[in-house]
């Protein structure tokens, strides 16, 4: 039984999830892996793998990325070294940014 959508997703997000699911399914079939084998290697149920392959945007990103890794679907056009360098560069930038963003609750009084 399909899980009902709790929230609306943009068309772009739904299309991206569907495409990634199709890529994972195609790679699984090309590698002659059964859904049960992939689900066992990823550590998820066959039902969750089916939802991933159908493009359900409500699946956990970790499970989707792991299914892609097991089936050999490249998520980024970079090798491990470049990914690690990108992560450390982004971490350096993120440490300089504020920890949180606060929205001003007070009304601006501009009646001079």
DRENDRENBA-835597 format. One line per field, with one value per residue: residue in three letters; x, z, y of N, C-alpha, C, O, CB in turn. Coordinates in nm, 2 decimals, m for minus. Each point is the difference from the previous one (the first is absolute). Glycine has a CB too. Layout:
rest: ALA, ...
neast: X, ...
nup: Z, ...
nnorth: Y, ...
caeast: X, ...
caup: Z, ...
canorth: Y, ...
ceast: X, ...
cup: Z, ...
cnorth: Y, ...
oeast: X, ...
oup: Z, ...
onorth: Y, ...
cbeast: X, ...
cbup: Z, ...
cbnorth: Y, ...
//
This chain:
rest: UNK, UNK, UNK, UNK, UNK, UNK, UNK, UNK, UNK, UNK, UNK, UNK, UNK, UNK, UNK, UNK, UNK, UNK, UNK, UNK, UNK, UNK, UNK, UNK, UNK, UNK, UNK, UNK, UNK, UNK, UNK, UNK, UNK, UNK, UNK, UNK, UNK, UNK, UNK, UNK, UNK, UNK, UNK, UNK, UNK, UNK, UNK, UNK, UNK, UNK, UNK, UNK, UNK, UNK, UNK, UNK, UNK, UNK, UNK, UNK, UNK, UNK, UNK, UNK, UNK, UNK, UNK, UNK, UNK, UNK, UNK, UNK, UNK, UNK, UNK, UNK, UNK, UNK, UNK, UNK, UNK, UNK, UNK, UNK, UNK, UNK, UNK, UNK, UNK, UNK, UNK, UNK, UNK, UNK, UNK, UNK, UNK, UNK, UNK, UNK, UNK, UNK, UNK, UNK, UNK, UNK, UNK, UNK, UNK, UNK, UNK, UNK
neast: 0.08, 0.16, 0.11, m0.30, 0.23, 0.05, m0.01, m0.14, 0.28, 0.03, m0.14, 0.30, m0.07, m0.14, 0.25, 0.21, m0.16, m0.02, 0.32, 0.08, m0.20, 0.13, 0.29, m0.09, m0.13, 0.25, 0.20, m0.18, 0.01, 0.31, 0.06, m0.22, m0.13, m0.26, m0.11, 0.17, 0.28, m0.08, m0.12, 0.27, 0.17, m0.19, 0.00, m0.31, m0.20, 0.07, m0.15, 0.26, 0.06, m0.29, 0.06, 0.27, m0.16, m0.23, 0.24, m0.07, 0.09, m0.04, 0.32, 0.13, 0.13, 0.09, m0.17, 0.11, 0.30, m0.04, m0.14, 0.25, 0.21, m0.14, 0.00, 0.33, m0.19, 0.31, m0.19, 0.23, 0.09, 0.19, 0.18, m0.11, 0.16, m0.26, m0.16, 0.23, 0.00, m0.31, 0.03, 0.23, m0.16, m0.26, 0.17, 0.11, m0.29, m0.11, 0.22, m0.12, m0.32, m0.08, 0.04, m0.24, m0.08, m0.10, m0.25, 0.09, m0.22, 0.04, m0.24, 0.27, m0.13, 0.01, m0.20, 0.28
nup: 0.00, m0.21, 0.29, m0.05, m0.15, 0.33, m0.25, m0.28, m0.08, m0.15, m0.22, 0.12, 0.19, m0.21, m0.19, 0.22, 0.08, m0.30, m0.05, 0.25, m0.08, m0.28, 0.12, 0.19, m0.23, m0.18, 0.22, 0.06, m0.30, m0.05, 0.24, m0.13, 0.29, 0.03, 0.05, 0.17, m0.08, 0.07, 0.28, 0.09, m0.07, 0.15, 0.28, m0.19, 0.06, m0.28, 0.11, m0.04, m0.30, m0.09, 0.09, m0.18, m0.26, 0.04, 0.01, 0.34, m0.03, 0.26, m0.07, 0.27, m0.22, 0.13, m0.21, m0.25, 0.07, 0.02, m0.29, m0.14, 0.14, m0.11, m0.30, m0.01, 0.08, m0.05, 0.25, m0.18, m0.31, 0.29, m0.02, 0.27, m0.08, m0.07, 0.26, 0.18, m0.14, 0.05, 0.31, 0.04, m0.16, 0.19, 0.27, m0.08, m0.04, 0.27, 0.18, m0.13, 0.08, 0.26, 0.15, m0.16, m0.25, 0.27, m0.21, 0.12, 0.22, m0.07, m0.20, m0.13, 0.23, m0.35, 0.21, m0.07
nnorth: m0.12, 0.22, 0.08, 0.16, 0.18, 0.03, 0.21, 0.06, m0.16, 0.29, m0.16, m0.02, m0.23, m0.17, 0.00, m0.10, m0.26, m0.10, 0.00, m0.17, m0.23, m0.04, m0.03, m0.24, m0.17, 0.01, m0.11, m0.25, m0.10, 0.02, m0.20, m0.25, 0.19, m0.20, 0.29, m0.21, 0.13, 0.29, m0.07, m0.13, 0.25, 0.21, m0.17, m0.03, m0.21, m0.12, 0.27, 0.17, m0.11, 0.09, 0.29, 0.01, m0.08, 0.23, 0.25, m0.06, 0.34, m0.23, m0.13, 0.11, 0.20, m0.28, m0.17, 0.17, m0.05, m0.31, m0.04, 0.15, m0.20, m0.26, 0.10, 0.12, 0.29, 0.16, 0.14, 0.14, 0.00, m0.12, m0.26, m0.04, 0.26, 0.16, m0.09, 0.11, 0.28, 0.04, m0.05, 0.22, 0.23, m0.04, 0.01, 0.29, 0.12, m0.12, 0.16, 0.28, m0.06, 0.15, m0.28, 0.13, 0.15, 0.18, 0.03, 0.30, m0.14, 0.32, 0.07, 0.13, 0.22, 0.09, 0.22, 0.22
caeast: m0.08, 0.08, m0.01, m0.06, 0.08, m0.02, 0.03, 0.02, 0.13, 0.00, 0.01, 0.14, 0.04, m0.06, 0.07, 0.13, m0.01, m0.04, 0.11, 0.09, m0.06, 0.01, 0.14, 0.03, m0.06, 0.07, 0.13, m0.02, m0.04, 0.12, 0.10, m0.07, m0.02, m0.14, m0.04, 0.03, 0.15, 0.03, m0.06, 0.09, 0.13, m0.02, m0.05, m0.14, m0.10, m0.03, m0.10, 0.06, 0.07, m0.10, m0.04, 0.11, 0.00, m0.12, 0.02, m0.07, 0.09, 0.00, 0.10, 0.12, 0.10, 0.11, m0.03, 0.01, 0.15, 0.06, m0.05, 0.07, 0.14, 0.01, m0.03, 0.10, m0.05, 0.08, m0.08, 0.07, 0.10, 0.13, 0.05, m0.01, 0.09, m0.06, m0.11, 0.06, 0.05, m0.12, m0.07, 0.08, m0.01, m0.13, 0.00, 0.07, m0.09, m0.11, 0.05, 0.00, m0.13, m0.07, m0.05, m0.15, m0.06, m0.12, m0.09, m0.04, m0.14, m0.05, m0.04, 0.08, m0.07, 0.05, m0.10, 0.08
caup: 0.00, m0.01, 0.11, m0.05, 0.01, 0.12, m0.05, m0.14, m0.06, m0.12, m0.12, m0.02, 0.10, m0.04, m0.12, 0.04, 0.07, m0.10, m0.08, 0.08, 0.02, m0.12, m0.02, 0.09, m0.05, m0.12, 0.04, 0.07, m0.10, m0.08, 0.08, 0.03, 0.14, 0.04, 0.10, 0.14, 0.02, 0.02, 0.13, 0.11, 0.01, 0.05, 0.14, 0.00, m0.05, m0.14, m0.02, m0.01, m0.12, m0.11, 0.00, m0.05, m0.15, m0.06, 0.01, 0.12, 0.06, 0.15, 0.05, 0.06, m0.10, 0.02, m0.06, m0.14, m0.03, 0.02, m0.11, m0.12, 0.01, m0.02, m0.14, m0.09, m0.06, 0.05, 0.03, m0.03, m0.10, 0.07, 0.07, 0.15, 0.05, m0.03, 0.10, 0.14, 0.00, 0.00, 0.13, 0.09, m0.04, 0.04, 0.15, 0.03, m0.03, 0.10, 0.13, 0.01, 0.00, 0.13, 0.04, m0.03, m0.06, 0.07, m0.07, 0.09, 0.04, 0.02, m0.11, m0.02, 0.02, m0.09, m0.01, 0.05
canorth: 0.12, 0.12, 0.10, 0.13, 0.11, 0.09, 0.13, 0.01, 0.01, 0.07, m0.09, m0.03, m0.10, m0.13, m0.05, m0.04, m0.12, m0.10, m0.03, m0.07, m0.13, m0.08, m0.03, m0.10, m0.12, m0.04, m0.05, m0.13, m0.10, m0.02, m0.08, m0.12, 0.00, 0.00, 0.10, m0.05, 0.01, 0.14, 0.04, m0.06, 0.07, 0.13, m0.01, 0.05, m0.10, 0.00, 0.10, 0.13, 0.00, 0.02, 0.15, 0.08, m0.02, 0.07, 0.14, 0.06, 0.10, m0.01, m0.10, 0.06, 0.03, m0.09, m0.12, 0.02, 0.01, m0.13, m0.08, 0.04, m0.04, m0.14, m0.04, 0.06, 0.12, 0.11, 0.11, 0.12, m0.01, 0.02, m0.11, 0.02, 0.11, 0.13, 0.01, 0.03, 0.14, 0.09, 0.00, 0.08, 0.14, 0.05, 0.00, 0.12, 0.11, 0.00, 0.04, 0.14, 0.05, m0.01, m0.13, m0.01, 0.11, 0.04, 0.09, 0.11, m0.01, 0.14, 0.08, 0.12, 0.13, 0.10, 0.11, 0.11
ceast: 0.09, m0.03, m0.06, 0.10, m0.04, 0.01, 0.01, 0.15, 0.00, 0.02, 0.14, 0.05, m0.06, 0.07, 0.14, 0.00, m0.04, 0.12, 0.11, m0.04, 0.01, 0.15, 0.05, m0.06, 0.07, 0.13, m0.01, m0.03, 0.12, 0.11, m0.06, m0.01, m0.15, m0.03, 0.03, 0.15, 0.04, m0.05, 0.08, 0.13, m0.01, m0.05, m0.14, m0.09, m0.02, m0.10, 0.06, 0.08, m0.10, m0.05, 0.11, 0.00, m0.12, 0.00, m0.08, 0.09, 0.00, 0.10, 0.12, 0.11, 0.12, m0.02, 0.01, 0.14, 0.06, m0.04, 0.07, 0.15, 0.01, m0.02, 0.10, m0.04, 0.09, m0.09, 0.06, 0.11, 0.14, 0.04, m0.01, 0.09, m0.07, m0.12, 0.05, 0.05, m0.12, m0.07, 0.08, m0.01, m0.13, 0.00, 0.07, m0.08, m0.11, 0.04, 0.00, m0.14, m0.07, m0.06, m0.15, m0.04, m0.12, m0.08, m0.04, m0.15, m0.06, m0.03, 0.09, m0.09, 0.06, m0.10, 0.07, m0.09
cup: 0.00, 0.12, m0.05, 0.02, 0.12, m0.04, m0.15, m0.04, m0.13, m0.12, m0.03, 0.10, m0.03, m0.12, 0.03, 0.07, m0.09, m0.08, 0.07, 0.03, m0.12, m0.03, 0.09, m0.04, m0.12, 0.03, 0.07, m0.10, m0.08, 0.07, 0.04, 0.15, 0.02, 0.10, 0.14, 0.03, 0.03, 0.14, 0.11, 0.01, 0.05, 0.15, 0.01, m0.04, m0.15, m0.03, m0.01, m0.13, m0.12, 0.00, m0.05, m0.15, m0.07, 0.01, 0.11, 0.06, 0.15, 0.05, 0.06, m0.10, 0.02, m0.06, m0.15, m0.05, 0.01, m0.11, m0.13, 0.01, m0.03, m0.14, m0.10, m0.07, 0.06, 0.02, m0.03, m0.10, 0.06, 0.07, 0.15, 0.05, m0.03, 0.09, 0.13, 0.00, m0.01, 0.13, 0.10, m0.03, 0.04, 0.15, 0.05, m0.02, 0.11, 0.14, 0.01, 0.00, 0.13, 0.02, m0.03, m0.06, 0.08, m0.08, 0.10, 0.02, 0.02, m0.12, m0.01, 0.01, m0.08, m0.02, 0.06, 0.03
cnorth: 0.12, 0.09, 0.13, 0.11, 0.09, 0.14, 0.01, 0.02, 0.08, m0.10, m0.04, m0.11, m0.14, m0.06, m0.05, m0.13, m0.12, m0.04, m0.08, m0.14, m0.09, m0.03, m0.12, m0.14, m0.05, m0.06, m0.14, m0.11, m0.03, m0.08, m0.14, m0.03, m0.01, 0.11, m0.04, 0.01, 0.14, 0.05, m0.05, 0.07, 0.14, 0.01, 0.06, m0.12, 0.01, 0.11, 0.14, 0.01, 0.02, 0.15, 0.09, m0.01, 0.06, 0.15, 0.07, 0.10, 0.00, m0.09, 0.08, 0.02, m0.10, m0.14, 0.01, 0.00, m0.14, m0.10, 0.04, m0.05, m0.15, m0.04, 0.07, 0.12, 0.12, 0.12, 0.14, m0.03, 0.02, m0.13, 0.02, 0.11, 0.14, 0.02, 0.04, 0.15, 0.10, 0.01, 0.08, 0.15, 0.06, 0.01, 0.13, 0.12, 0.00, 0.04, 0.15, 0.06, m0.01, m0.13, m0.01, 0.13, 0.04, 0.11, 0.11, 0.00, 0.14, 0.07, 0.12, 0.12, 0.10, 0.12, 0.12, 0.12
oeast: 0.09, m0.11, 0.05, 0.08, m0.12, m0.06, 0.04, 0.07, m0.10, 0.04, 0.03, 0.07, 0.07, 0.02, 0.04, 0.08, 0.05, 0.02, 0.05, 0.07, 0.04, 0.02, 0.07, 0.07, 0.02, 0.04, 0.08, 0.05, 0.03, 0.07, 0.07, 0.03, m0.08, 0.09, 0.05, 0.04, 0.08, 0.07, 0.02, 0.04, 0.09, 0.03, m0.04, 0.04, 0.04, 0.00, m0.04, 0.00, 0.03, m0.01, m0.03, 0.01, 0.01, m0.08, m0.03, 0.11, 0.08, 0.01, 0.03, 0.03, 0.07, 0.09, 0.05, 0.04, 0.09, 0.08, 0.04, 0.05, 0.09, 0.06, 0.00, 0.06, 0.00, m0.08, m0.06, 0.04, 0.08, m0.09, m0.03, m0.04, 0.01, m0.03, m0.06, m0.03, 0.01, m0.04, m0.05, 0.00, m0.01, m0.07, m0.04, 0.00, m0.04, m0.09, m0.01, m0.01, 0.05, m0.03, m0.05, 0.07, m0.09, 0.06, m0.04, m0.08, m0.12, 0.07, 0.04, m0.10, 0.10, 0.00, m0.03, 0.04
oup: 0.08, 0.05, m0.10, 0.09, 0.01, 0.06, m0.06, 0.07, m0.07, 0.02, m0.03, m0.05, 0.00, m0.01, m0.06, m0.02, 0.01, m0.03, m0.05, 0.00, 0.01, m0.05, m0.04, 0.00, m0.01, m0.06, m0.02, 0.01, m0.04, m0.06, 0.07, 0.05, m0.06, 0.06, 0.08, 0.11, 0.09, 0.07, 0.10, 0.11, 0.07, 0.07, 0.10, m0.04, m0.06, m0.11, m0.09, m0.06, m0.09, m0.11, m0.07, m0.07, m0.11, m0.05, m0.01, 0.06, 0.06, 0.12, m0.05, m0.07, m0.09, m0.06, m0.07, m0.10, m0.08, m0.05, m0.08, m0.10, m0.06, m0.05, m0.12, m0.10, 0.12, m0.08, m0.02, m0.01, m0.06, 0.03, 0.05, 0.09, 0.09, 0.05, 0.07, 0.10, 0.07, 0.04, 0.08, 0.09, 0.05, 0.06, 0.09, 0.09, 0.05, 0.07, 0.12, 0.03, 0.09, m0.09, m0.03, 0.00, 0.02, m0.06, 0.11, m0.09, 0.00, m0.11, 0.10, m0.07, 0.03, m0.11, 0.12, 0.04
onorth: 0.01, 0.01, 0.05, 0.00, 0.04, 0.09, m0.10, 0.07, m0.02, m0.12, m0.11, m0.09, m0.10, m0.12, m0.10, m0.09, m0.11, m0.12, m0.10, m0.10, m0.12, m0.12, m0.09, m0.10, m0.12, m0.10, m0.09, m0.11, m0.11, m0.07, m0.07, m0.11, 0.08, 0.05, 0.08, 0.03, 0.03, 0.06, 0.07, 0.03, 0.05, 0.09, 0.05, m0.10, 0.10, 0.06, 0.08, 0.11, 0.08, 0.05, 0.09, 0.10, 0.04, 0.07, 0.12, m0.04, 0.07, m0.02, 0.11, m0.09, m0.03, m0.06, m0.10, m0.06, m0.03, m0.08, m0.09, m0.04, m0.05, m0.10, m0.03, 0.04, 0.02, 0.04, 0.10, m0.12, 0.07, m0.08, 0.11, 0.08, 0.08, 0.12, 0.09, 0.07, 0.10, 0.11, 0.08, 0.08, 0.11, 0.09, 0.07, 0.09, 0.11, 0.05, 0.06, 0.12, m0.08, m0.08, m0.11, 0.10, m0.09, 0.09, m0.03, m0.01, 0.02, m0.01, 0.06, 0.01, 0.06, 0.06, 0.03, 0.10
cbeast: m0.28, 0.11, 0.15, m0.31, 0.16, 0.14, 0.07, m0.31, 0.17, 0.06, m0.23, m0.04, m0.06, m0.24, m0.18, m0.01, m0.12, m0.26, m0.10, 0.00, m0.19, m0.22, m0.03, m0.06, m0.24, m0.16, 0.00, m0.14, m0.27, m0.12, 0.03, 0.06, 0.29, m0.10, m0.23, m0.24, m0.05, m0.07, m0.25, m0.15, m0.01, m0.09, 0.27, 0.03, m0.16, 0.05, m0.12, 0.01, 0.15, m0.07, m0.11, 0.13, 0.12, m0.05, 0.07, m0.24, m0.12, m0.25, m0.10, m0.09, m0.14, m0.05, m0.20, m0.26, m0.08, m0.07, m0.26, m0.20, m0.05, m0.15, m0.24, 0.02, m0.24, 0.28, m0.03, m0.09, m0.24, 0.04, 0.18, 0.00, 0.19, 0.11, m0.07, 0.09, 0.20, 0.01, m0.04, 0.15, 0.16, m0.04, 0.04, 0.21, 0.09, m0.01, 0.14, 0.23, m0.07, m0.02, 0.22, m0.11, 0.18, 0.06, m0.04, 0.27, 0.16, 0.06, m0.28, 0.27, m0.17, 0.13, m0.17, 0.15
cbup: 0.04, m0.30, 0.22, m0.03, m0.26, 0.09, 0.28, m0.09, 0.19, 0.09, m0.07, m0.02, 0.17, 0.10, m0.08, 0.04, 0.19, 0.03, m0.08, 0.11, 0.15, m0.04, m0.02, 0.18, 0.10, m0.07, 0.04, 0.19, 0.04, m0.05, 0.02, m0.27, 0.12, m0.10, m0.23, m0.13, m0.24, m0.32, m0.20, m0.15, m0.26, m0.31, m0.02, m0.01, 0.28, 0.09, 0.21, 0.32, 0.19, 0.14, 0.27, 0.28, 0.15, 0.11, m0.23, m0.02, m0.26, m0.13, m0.13, 0.30, 0.09, 0.27, 0.26, 0.10, 0.16, 0.30, 0.20, 0.08, 0.23, 0.28, 0.18, 0.07, m0.16, m0.05, 0.20, 0.24, m0.12, 0.00, m0.24, m0.07, m0.14, m0.28, m0.20, m0.07, m0.19, m0.28, m0.12, m0.06, m0.25, m0.26, m0.08, m0.15, m0.30, m0.21, m0.10, m0.15, m0.32, 0.07, 0.20, 0.19, m0.25, 0.28, m0.27, 0.00, 0.10, 0.31, m0.09, m0.08, 0.20, 0.00, m0.12, m0.16
cbnorth: m0.13, m0.03, m0.16, m0.08, m0.04, m0.27, 0.15, 0.02, m0.19, 0.32, 0.23, 0.33, 0.27, 0.20, 0.27, 0.33, 0.24, 0.21, 0.31, 0.31, 0.22, 0.24, 0.33, 0.27, 0.19, 0.28, 0.33, 0.23, 0.19, 0.29, 0.29, 0.02, 0.04, m0.30, 0.00, m0.19, m0.22, m0.03, m0.06, m0.25, m0.19, m0.03, m0.03, 0.34, m0.09, m0.31, m0.22, m0.10, m0.23, m0.29, m0.14, m0.14, m0.25, m0.27, m0.13, m0.17, 0.07, 0.08, m0.28, 0.00, 0.27, 0.18, 0.04, 0.19, 0.27, 0.12, 0.07, 0.24, 0.23, 0.07, 0.00, m0.26, m0.11, m0.12, m0.24, 0.21, 0.00, 0.32, m0.17, m0.32, m0.23, m0.13, m0.26, m0.31, m0.18, m0.17, m0.31, m0.28, m0.15, m0.19, m0.32, m0.20, m0.11, m0.23, m0.26, m0.13, 0.01, 0.32, 0.09, m0.25, 0.03, m0.14, m0.15, 0.15, m0.24, 0.02, m0.15, m0.14, m0.12, m0.25, m0.18, m0.17
//
